[in-house]
C-alpha cells in the first residue's frame, strides 16, 4: 500500500486535504472554535500531518503560508496576484509535489490577467487608437450618407446613436451589478478613465470570486472591453453632436441673410464654378514644397496617406481652411498672393476631398489656430 508520504506527492490528493481543512475550519468558525479550544482530537488531523510532512521535506519553505494561500485559492477559486501564484508554484516544486491541473489553470489565468491589465493601463488601451477612430469614422460616414439628407437630419441621427450608446452602457453597468455584485459607475470621471493597475486587478479578482473563479475571466474581459468601447464611442458622438449643432446654427443663421448677402453668395458660387479643377499644387510657387506640405499634413495625422483625404474626425473643416490661409502667410503661394474664399473651397474639395462652406471659410482666422508645425517656405529646400 502506498504510504501517506507518497500520497502527498500527488497534488490532487493534497488539494483534497486542503478542502477537508476548509470544511473543518468553517465548522469551527460556526461553533466559535469550541472544538479546537476545548477538545483534543483522539488522532492527528490530516492538515497537521500534512504540515509536518511538508516541514520534514523542506524546512526552508513557510508551510503555514503555503497551506494558507492554497486554502484561500480553493475558497476564492482565483489568485489575488502573481506573487501568490509564484509562492504556490515554488512551494509545489520545492516540496517535489506534482502541481495539480486546477492550480496550473489558476496560475495560467493570473499571468494572463496581469499581462492584460499591465498592457491596458501602461499602453493606455482605454483610449481609442487612430485605427479605432478611422473605423468608427468610416462606419458612421456610411450610415449618415445612407440615412441623412441635410445637416438637421444628420444631427438627429447622431443624437439617436448617442442615446442608444448610453443605454448600452447602462445595460453593461447593470449586468456587472447583477451578475458580479460590482459597481463600475466610478470607472470614469467624466470622459476620463479613472482606474490604475491595482484598481483594475481588484475589479477582476472580486468578479471572479463571485462567479466561477478563473473560468470567468474571459466573460468579464469581454463585458469590460465592450464597456470601454461604448464609452469611447459616446465621447466621439458627443464631440460630433457639438460640431454638428454649430453647423446647424450656422445654416439657420444663413437663412436670415439679407438680399445683399444672397447676391454675394451667388457671385462666390459663380466664381467657384469658373475655377473648375484648381488643385493645391496649382497655387504653389514650387511643386516640391507642395508635396512637402501634403506629406507634413499626413505626418500630423490630418490626412490619409497617398490620397490626402482630410480626416474630418481629427481636424475640422474650419481647421483646413485655416491651414490654406496660413500657407500664404508662410510664403508658399505664387507671387505671395492670398487665396480667395472660392479658391480655398475648390482646393479643399479637389485636393483634400472636403466640402467647406464659403461663410465658414470667411470666419476662419489663421491666428486662432495652432499651426507651429508648418515652417516658413524660405526654410524648405
C-alpha positions as CSV (number, residue, x, y, z in Angstrom):
1,X,0.0,0.0,0.0
2,X,1.2,3.5,-0.8
3,X,2.5,5.4,2.2
4,X,1.0,8.6,3.4
5,X,4.2,10.3,2.4
6,X,3.8,9.1,-1.1
7,X,0.2,10.1,-1.3
8,X,1.1,13.7,-0.5
9,X,3.3,13.8,-3.6
10,X,0.2,13.7,-5.7
11,X,-1.0,17.2,-5.9
12,X,-4.7,16.3,-6.3
13,X,-4.5,14.3,-3.0
14,X,-3.1,17.4,-1.3
15,X,-6.0,19.5,-2.6
16,X,-8.5,17.0,-1.1
17,X,-6.8,17.5,2.3
18,X,-7.0,21.3,1.9
19,X,-10.7,21.1,1.0
20,X,-11.4,19.0,4.2
21,X,-9.4,21.5,6.2
22,X,-11.5,24.4,4.8
23,X,-14.7,22.5,5.7
24,X,-13.5,21.9,9.2
25,X,-12.3,25.5,9.5
26,X,-15.8,26.7,8.6
27,X,-17.5,24.4,11.1
28,X,-15.1,25.6,13.8
29,X,-15.9,29.2,12.9
30,X,-19.7,28.5,13.2
31,X,-19.2,27.0,16.7
32,X,-16.9,29.7,17.8
33,X,-13.9,27.4,17.6
34,X,-15.2,25.4,20.6
35,X,-13.8,22.1,19.5
36,X,-10.4,23.5,18.7
37,X,-10.1,25.3,22.0
38,X,-11.6,22.8,24.4
39,X,-11.3,19.4,22.9
40,X,-8.3,17.5,21.7
41,X,-8.8,15.1,18.8
42,X,-8.0,11.5,19.5
43,X,-5.9,11.3,16.4
44,X,-3.8,13.9,14.5
45,X,-5.8,15.7,11.8
46,X,-4.8,15.4,8.2
47,X,-3.9,19.0,7.9
48,X,-1.5,18.7,10.8
49,X,0.0,15.5,9.3
50,X,0.4,17.4,6.0
51,X,2.1,20.3,7.7
52,X,4.6,18.0,9.5
53,X,5.4,16.2,6.3
54,X,5.9,19.5,4.4
55,X,8.3,20.8,7.0
56,X,10.2,17.5,7.0
57,X,10.6,17.6,3.2
58,X,11.7,21.2,3.0
59,X,12.1,23.4,6.1
60,X,13.1,26.4,4.1
61,X,9.6,26.9,2.8
62,X,7.0,28.5,5.1
63,X,4.5,25.6,5.4
64,X,1.9,27.7,7.2
65,X,1.9,30.3,4.4
66,X,1.8,27.7,1.7
67,X,-1.2,25.9,3.3
68,X,-3.0,29.2,4.0
69,X,-2.5,30.6,0.4
70,X,-3.6,27.3,-1.1
71,X,-6.6,27.2,1.2
72,X,-7.7,30.6,0.1
73,X,-7.2,29.6,-3.5
74,X,-9.6,26.8,-3.1
75,X,-12.2,29.1,-1.4
76,X,-11.8,32.1,-3.8
77,X,-11.0,29.9,-6.9
78,X,-8.6,32.5,-8.2
79,X,-5.3,34.2,-7.2
80,X,-5.2,37.7,-5.9
81,X,-1.9,38.5,-7.7
82,X,1.2,36.9,-9.3
83,X,3.1,36.9,-6.1
84,X,0.6,34.4,-4.6
85,X,0.8,32.2,-7.7
86,X,4.6,32.2,-7.6
87,X,4.6,31.3,-3.9
88,X,2.3,28.3,-4.6
89,X,4.2,27.2,-7.7
90,X,7.6,27.4,-5.9
91,X,6.1,25.6,-2.9
92,X,4.9,22.6,-5.0
93,X,8.3,22.5,-6.8
94,X,10.2,22.8,-3.5
95,X,8.2,20.0,-1.9
96,X,8.6,17.9,-5.1
97,X,4.8,17.6,-5.3
98,X,3.1,17.4,-8.7
99,X,1.3,20.6,-9.4
100,X,-2.4,19.8,-9.8
101,X,-4.2,20.8,-13.1
102,X,-6.5,23.0,-11.1
103,X,-3.6,25.0,-9.7
104,X,-1.9,25.2,-13.1
105,X,-5.0,26.7,-14.6
106,X,-5.2,29.3,-11.9
107,X,-1.6,30.2,-12.4
108,X,-2.2,30.5,-16.1
109,X,-5.1,32.8,-15.6
110,X,-3.4,35.2,-13.2
111,X,-0.5,35.5,-15.6
112,X,-2.9,36.2,-18.4
113,X,-4.9,38.7,-16.3
114,X,-1.7,40.5,-15.1
115,X,-0.3,40.9,-18.6
116,X,-3.7,42.2,-19.9
117,X,-4.0,44.7,-17.0
118,X,-0.4,46.0,-17.4
119,X,-0.8,46.4,-21.1
120,X,-4.2,48.0,-20.8
121,X,-3.0,50.7,-18.3
122,X,0.6,51.3,-19.4
123,X,-0.3,51.4,-23.1
124,X,-3.4,53.4,-22.5
125,X,-5.7,51.0,-24.3
126,X,-8.7,52.6,-22.6
127,X,-8.2,55.3,-25.3
128,X,-9.1,54.7,-29.0
129,X,-6.2,54.4,-31.4
130,X,-6.1,56.3,-34.7
131,X,-7.2,53.0,-36.3
132,X,-10.2,52.7,-34.0
133,X,-11.2,56.3,-34.9
134,X,-10.8,55.7,-38.6
135,X,-13.0,52.5,-38.4
136,X,-15.6,54.4,-36.4
137,X,-15.5,57.4,-38.8
138,X,-15.9,55.2,-41.8
139,X,-18.9,53.3,-40.4
140,X,-20.5,56.5,-39.2
141,X,-19.9,58.2,-42.6
142,X,-21.6,55.3,-44.4
143,X,-24.5,55.4,-42.0
144,X,-25.0,59.2,-42.4
145,X,-24.7,59.1,-46.2
146,X,-27.4,56.4,-46.4
147,X,-29.9,57.9,-43.9
148,X,-29.4,61.7,-43.7
149,X,-30.4,64.3,-46.3
150,X,-29.3,67.6,-44.6
151,X,-27.5,68.9,-41.5
152,X,-30.6,68.7,-39.3
153,X,-31.3,65.0,-40.1
154,X,-27.6,64.3,-39.6
155,X,-27.7,65.9,-36.2
156,X,-30.8,63.9,-35.3
157,X,-29.1,60.6,-36.3
158,X,-26.1,61.5,-34.1
159,X,-28.4,62.1,-31.1
160,X,-30.2,58.8,-31.7
161,X,-26.8,57.0,-31.7
162,X,-25.7,58.8,-28.6
163,X,-28.9,57.8,-26.7
164,X,-28.6,54.2,-27.9
165,X,-24.9,54.0,-26.9
166,X,-25.7,55.5,-23.5
167,X,-28.4,52.9,-23.0
168,X,-26.0,50.1,-23.9
169,X,-23.5,51.5,-21.3
170,X,-26.2,51.5,-18.6
171,X,-27.1,47.9,-19.5
172,X,-23.5,46.8,-19.0
173,X,-23.3,48.6,-15.7
174,X,-26.5,46.8,-14.6
175,X,-25.0,43.5,-15.8
176,X,-22.0,43.8,-13.5
177,X,-24.1,44.8,-10.5
178,X,-26.5,41.9,-11.2
179,X,-24.1,39.1,-12.2
180,X,-20.9,40.1,-10.2
181,X,-22.3,42.4,-7.4
182,X,-19.8,45.0,-8.6
183,X,-20.5,48.7,-9.4
184,X,-18.5,50.2,-12.3
185,X,-20.1,53.6,-12.3
186,X,-16.9,55.2,-11.0
187,X,-14.6,53.8,-13.6
188,X,-14.8,57.1,-15.4
189,X,-14.6,60.7,-14.2
190,X,-16.5,62.4,-17.0
191,X,-14.8,61.1,-20.1
192,X,-11.5,60.2,-18.4
193,X,-10.7,56.6,-17.4
194,X,-10.2,56.6,-13.6
195,X,-8.5,53.3,-12.7
196,X,-4.9,52.3,-12.1
197,X,-3.4,48.8,-12.2
198,X,-4.3,47.9,-8.6
199,X,-7.9,49.1,-9.1
200,X,-8.4,47.1,-12.3
201,X,-6.9,43.9,-10.7
202,X,-9.2,44.3,-7.8
203,X,-12.2,44.5,-10.1
204,X,-11.3,41.3,-12.0
205,X,-10.4,39.5,-8.7
206,X,-13.7,40.4,-7.0
207,X,-15.8,39.5,-10.0
208,X,-14.1,36.1,-10.4
209,X,-14.6,35.3,-6.7
210,X,-18.4,35.9,-7.1
211,X,-18.8,33.7,-10.2
212,X,-16.9,30.7,-11.5
213,X,-13.4,31.8,-10.3
214,X,-10.7,31.8,-13.0
215,X,-13.1,30.3,-15.6
216,X,-15.0,33.6,-15.6
217,X,-12.1,35.8,-16.7
218,X,-12.9,35.6,-20.4
219,X,-16.6,36.6,-19.8
220,X,-15.5,39.5,-17.5
221,X,-12.9,40.6,-20.1
222,X,-15.5,40.6,-23.0
223,X,-18.0,42.6,-21.0
224,X,-15.3,45.1,-19.8
225,X,-13.9,45.6,-23.4
226,X,-17.4,46.2,-24.7
227,X,-17.9,48.8,-21.9
228,X,-14.7,50.6,-22.8
229,X,-15.6,50.6,-26.5
230,X,-19.0,52.1,-25.8
231,X,-17.6,54.8,-23.5
232,X,-15.1,55.9,-26.3
233,X,-17.9,55.8,-28.8
234,X,-20.1,58.0,-26.6
235,X,-17.2,60.5,-26.2
236,X,-16.8,60.8,-30.0
237,X,-20.5,61.1,-30.6
238,X,-20.7,63.9,-28.0
239,X,-18.0,65.8,-29.9
240,X,-19.6,65.3,-33.2
241,X,-23.0,66.4,-31.9
242,X,-21.5,69.7,-30.7
243,X,-19.8,70.2,-34.0
244,X,-23.0,69.3,-36.0
245,X,-25.1,71.6,-33.7
246,X,-22.8,74.5,-34.6
247,X,-23.2,73.7,-38.3
248,X,-27.0,73.7,-38.0
249,X,-26.9,77.0,-36.2
250,X,-24.7,78.5,-38.9
251,X,-27.1,77.2,-41.5
252,X,-30.1,78.7,-39.7
253,X,-28.2,82.0,-39.4
254,X,-27.5,82.0,-43.1
255,X,-31.3,81.8,-43.8
256,X,-31.6,85.2,-42.2
257,X,-29.1,86.9,-44.6
258,X,-30.2,89.9,-46.5
259,X,-30.6,90.1,-50.2
260,X,-27.2,91.6,-50.5
261,X,-25.6,88.6,-48.7
262,X,-27.5,86.3,-51.1
263,X,-26.2,88.1,-54.1
264,X,-22.7,87.9,-52.8
265,X,-23.1,84.2,-52.2
266,X,-24.3,83.7,-55.8
267,X,-21.3,85.6,-57.1
268,X,-19.0,83.4,-55.0
269,X,-20.6,80.3,-56.4
270,X,-20.2,81.6,-59.9
271,X,-16.5,82.3,-59.2
272,X,-16.1,78.8,-57.7
273,X,-17.6,77.2,-60.9
274,X,-15.1,79.1,-63.1
275,X,-12.2,77.8,-61.1
276,X,-13.0,74.2,-62.1
277,X,-10.2,71.8,-61.3
278,X,-7.9,74.0,-59.2
279,X,-5.5,72.0,-57.0
280,X,-3.2,73.0,-54.2
281,X,-0.2,72.4,-56.4
282,X,-1.5,75.0,-58.9
283,X,-1.1,77.9,-56.5
284,X,2.3,76.9,-55.0
285,X,5.5,78.7,-56.1
286,X,7.3,75.3,-56.1
287,X,5.6,71.9,-56.6
288,X,8.2,70.2,-54.5
289,X,7.2,72.3,-51.5
290,X,3.5,71.4,-52.1
291,X,4.5,67.7,-51.8
292,X,6.4,68.5,-48.6
293,X,3.3,70.3,-47.1
294,X,0.9,67.4,-48.0
295,X,3.2,64.8,-46.5
296,X,3.6,67.0,-43.4
297,X,-0.2,67.0,-43.0
298,X,-0.2,63.2,-43.3
299,X,2.5,63.0,-40.5
300,X,0.4,65.3,-38.3
301,X,-2.5,62.7,-38.7
302,X,-4.7,65.2,-40.6
303,X,-4.7,63.5,-44.0
304,X,-4.9,59.9,-45.3
305,X,-1.6,58.7,-46.8
306,X,-1.4,58.7,-50.6
307,X,-4.9,60.0,-51.2
308,X,-4.5,63.1,-48.9
309,X,-8.2,62.9,-48.0
310,X,-8.8,65.2,-45.0
311,X,-9.7,63.4,-41.7
312,X,-12.7,65.3,-40.5
313,X,-12.8,63.2,-37.3
314,X,-9.4,64.7,-36.4
315,X,-9.4,68.2,-37.8
316,X,-12.5,70.2,-38.6
317,X,-13.2,71.7,-42.0
318,X,-12.5,75.1,-40.5
319,X,-9.1,73.9,-39.5
320,X,-8.3,73.0,-43.1
321,X,-9.4,76.5,-44.2
322,X,-7.1,77.9,-41.6
323,X,-4.2,75.8,-42.9
324,X,-4.7,77.0,-46.5
325,X,-4.8,80.7,-45.3
326,X,-1.7,80.2,-43.1
327,X,0.3,78.8,-46.1
328,X,0.1,82.2,-47.7
329,X,1.4,83.9,-44.5
330,X,4.4,81.5,-44.6
331,X,5.2,82.4,-48.2
332,X,4.3,79.2,-50.1
333,X,1.9,80.7,-52.8
334,X,2.8,82.1,-56.2
335,X,3.5,85.9,-56.2
336,X,2.7,85.7,-52.4
337,X,-0.9,86.0,-53.4
338,X,-3.6,85.1,-50.8
339,X,-6.3,82.7,-51.9
340,X,-9.9,83.8,-52.2
341,X,-12.6,82.0,-50.3
342,X,-13.8,80.4,-53.5
343,X,-10.2,79.2,-54.3
344,X,-10.0,77.7,-50.8
345,X,-13.3,76.0,-51.3
346,X,-12.3,74.4,-54.6
347,X,-8.8,73.3,-53.4
348,X,-10.4,71.8,-50.3
349,X,-12.7,69.7,-52.5
350,X,-10.3,68.8,-55.3
351,X,-7.1,68.1,-53.2
352,X,-8.5,67.1,-49.8
353,X,-11.9,65.7,-50.7
354,X,-13.7,68.0,-48.2
355,X,-16.7,70.4,-48.7
356,X,-16.3,73.7,-46.9
357,X,-18.9,76.4,-46.9
358,X,-17.9,79.9,-48.1
359,X,-19.2,81.5,-44.9
360,X,-17.2,79.0,-42.8
361,X,-14.1,79.9,-44.7
362,X,-14.6,83.6,-44.2
363,X,-15.0,83.2,-40.5
364,X,-11.6,81.4,-40.0
365,X,-8.6,83.4,-38.9
366,X,-5.2,81.6,-39.1
367,X,-4.1,83.3,-36.0
368,X,-6.7,81.4,-34.0
369,X,-5.3,78.0,-35.0
370,X,-2.2,76.3,-33.7
371,X,0.0,75.8,-36.8
372,X,3.5,75.9,-35.5
373,X,4.3,72.6,-37.3
374,X,4.3,74.5,-40.7
375,X,7.7,76.2,-41.3
376,X,8.5,79.2,-43.4
377,X,8.6,78.4,-47.1
378,X,12.1,80.0,-47.3
379,X,13.5,77.4,-44.9
380,X,12.4,74.5,-47.2
381,X,14.8,73.4,-49.9
